[in-house]
Amino acid sequence: MLIIAIILFGMLAGALAQIILGSGMSGVDWTVAFVAGIVGSFVGGLLISLLAGDGLELRPSGIIGSIVGALIVTFAWQWWRGRERTSH
C-alpha cells in the first residue's frame, strides 16, 4: 500500500512541478510527471527526510523535498528537450 501511495504522490508532485514551471498550453504530460515525480520523490524526499532527521516516515520535510526534487527533474527535462529542438 505504501508503494501505491508513493507512486500516486510522485505523479502529483510531477504534475505540480509542470504546472509551476509552465509546461505550456498542452497540459500535463503524465509520462514526464510520473518519471519526474518518482525520481524527485525518491531522491529529494529521501535526501531531505534523512538530512532533517525524520528517517523514512512521511513528514513535511519529505513532502517538500519530493516537490523540490520533481521541480529539478522537470526543469532538467524541459531544458534538455529545448536544447534538442534547437540543435536540429
Helices and strands as residue ranges (DSSP letters): H 2-21, H 30-40, I 41-45, H 46-52, H 60-87
